[in-house]
């Protein structure tokens, strides 16, 4: 069993309140969940209204498959246009 984790830090330029931040993040999280069938949640920076840290996890039977899924998730989030990716950290366990 291979577990892949991804931490992706985002800058939400259009969010001027925590309510707007939650709206943008909910949209991103829902789209990622439905498209990739991974676990995803905001794991840090909950009180900052223009920054967020999302955590993504997937389980696979091959390292290359887990890495591919996480790369696709990161690319998907990056090209959505409503959040700027600041940093990405991937780990395969």
The 8 nearest C-alpha neighbors of each residue, nearest first, counted from 0:
[[1, 60, 59, 2, 58, 61, 92, 62],
 [2, 0, 59, 60, 58, 92, 62, 61],
 [3, 1, 58, 92, 91, 57, 59, 4],
 [4, 2, 91, 57, 56, 65, 90, 92],
 [5, 3, 56, 90, 55, 89, 91, 57],
 [4, 6, 89, 55, 88, 54, 7, 56],
 [7, 5, 54, 88, 53, 87, 89, 55],
 [6, 8, 87, 53, 52, 86, 5, 9],
 [9, 7, 52, 86, 85, 51, 84, 53],
 [10, 8, 84, 51, 85, 83, 50, 82],
 [9, 11, 50, 83, 49, 82, 12, 84],
 [12, 10, 49, 82, 13, 14, 50, 9],
 [11, 13, 14, 10, 49, 82, 83, 15],
 [12, 14, 11, 15, 81, 49, 19, 82],
 [15, 13, 19, 20, 12, 11, 16, 49],
 [14, 16, 13, 19, 48, 17, 49, 20],
 [17, 15, 18, 19, 48, 14, 20, 49],
 [16, 18, 20, 48, 19, 21, 15, 14],
 [17, 19, 21, 16, 20, 22, 14, 48],
 [20, 18, 22, 14, 16, 21, 17, 23],
 [19, 21, 17, 14, 23, 18, 22, 48],
 [20, 22, 24, 18, 19, 23, 25, 17],
 [21, 23, 19, 25, 20, 24, 18, 26],
 [22, 24, 26, 20, 21, 25, 19, 27],
 [25, 23, 27, 21, 26, 22, 28, 20],
 [26, 24, 28, 22, 27, 23, 21, 29],
 [25, 27, 23, 29, 24, 28, 30, 22],
 [28, 26, 24, 30, 25, 29, 31, 23],
 [27, 29, 25, 31, 30, 26, 24, 32],
 [28, 30, 32, 26, 31, 27, 25, 33],
 [29, 31, 27, 33, 32, 28, 34, 26],
 [32, 30, 28, 34, 29, 33, 35, 27],
 [33, 31, 36, 29, 30, 37, 35, 34],
 [32, 34, 30, 31, 36, 35, 29, 37],
 [33, 35, 31, 32, 30, 36, 37, 29],
 [34, 36, 37, 32, 31, 33, 72, 68],
 [37, 35, 32, 33, 34, 38, 31, 57],
 [38, 36, 57, 35, 32, 56, 39, 55],
 [37, 39, 56, 55, 57, 32, 36, 40],
 [40, 38, 55, 54, 37, 28, 56, 53],
 [41, 39, 54, 53, 42, 55, 38, 28],
 [40, 42, 53, 52, 43, 54, 51, 39],
 [41, 43, 53, 52, 54, 40, 44, 45],
 [42, 44, 52, 45, 41, 51, 53, 46],
 [43, 45, 51, 47, 46, 52, 50, 42],
 [46, 44, 43, 47, 51, 41, 42, 48],
 [45, 47, 44, 48, 17, 43, 50, 51],
 [48, 46, 44, 50, 45, 49, 51, 17],
 [47, 49, 17, 16, 20, 50, 46, 14],
 [50, 48, 11, 10, 14, 47, 12, 20],
 [51, 49, 10, 9, 47, 11, 48, 44],
 [50, 52, 9, 44, 8, 43, 53, 45],
 [51, 53, 8, 43, 7, 41, 42, 44],
 [54, 52, 41, 7, 40, 42, 6, 8],
 [53, 55, 6, 40, 39, 5, 42, 41],
 [54, 56, 39, 5, 38, 4, 6, 53],
 [57, 55, 4, 38, 3, 37, 5, 39],
 [56, 58, 3, 37, 2, 65, 38, 4],
 [59, 57, 2, 1, 3, 65, 0, 56],
 [60, 58, 1, 61, 65, 0, 2, 64],
 [59, 61, 0, 1, 62, 58, 64, 65],
 [62, 60, 64, 63, 59, 1, 65, 0],
 [61, 63, 65, 64, 1, 66, 60, 91],
 [62, 64, 66, 61, 65, 67, 68, 59],
 [63, 65, 67, 61, 66, 62, 68, 59],
 [66, 64, 68, 62, 67, 63, 3, 59],
 [67, 65, 63, 69, 64, 68, 70, 62],
 [68, 66, 64, 70, 65, 69, 63, 71],
 [67, 69, 71, 65, 70, 66, 72, 64],
 [68, 70, 72, 66, 71, 67, 73, 65],
 [71, 69, 67, 73, 72, 68, 66, 74],
 [70, 72, 74, 68, 69, 73, 75, 67],
 [73, 71, 75, 69, 70, 74, 76, 68],
 [72, 74, 70, 76, 75, 71, 77, 69],
 [75, 73, 77, 71, 72, 76, 70, 78],
 [74, 76, 72, 78, 73, 77, 71, 79],
 [77, 75, 73, 79, 74, 78, 72, 27],
 [76, 78, 74, 75, 79, 84, 73, 83],
 [77, 79, 80, 75, 76, 74, 81, 82],
 [80, 78, 76, 77, 81, 75, 82, 27],
 [79, 81, 78, 82, 77, 83, 76, 75],
 [80, 82, 79, 11, 83, 23, 13, 12],
 [83, 81, 11, 80, 10, 9, 84, 12],
 [82, 84, 10, 9, 85, 11, 77, 81],
 [85, 83, 9, 86, 77, 8, 10, 82],
 [86, 84, 8, 9, 83, 10, 87, 7],
 [87, 85, 8, 7, 84, 88, 9, 6],
 [86, 88, 7, 6, 8, 89, 5, 85],
 [89, 87, 6, 5, 7, 90, 86, 4],
 [90, 88, 5, 4, 6, 87, 91, 3],
 [89, 91, 4, 3, 5, 92, 88, 2],
 [90, 92, 3, 2, 4, 89, 1, 62],
 [91, 2, 1, 3, 90, 4, 62, 0]]
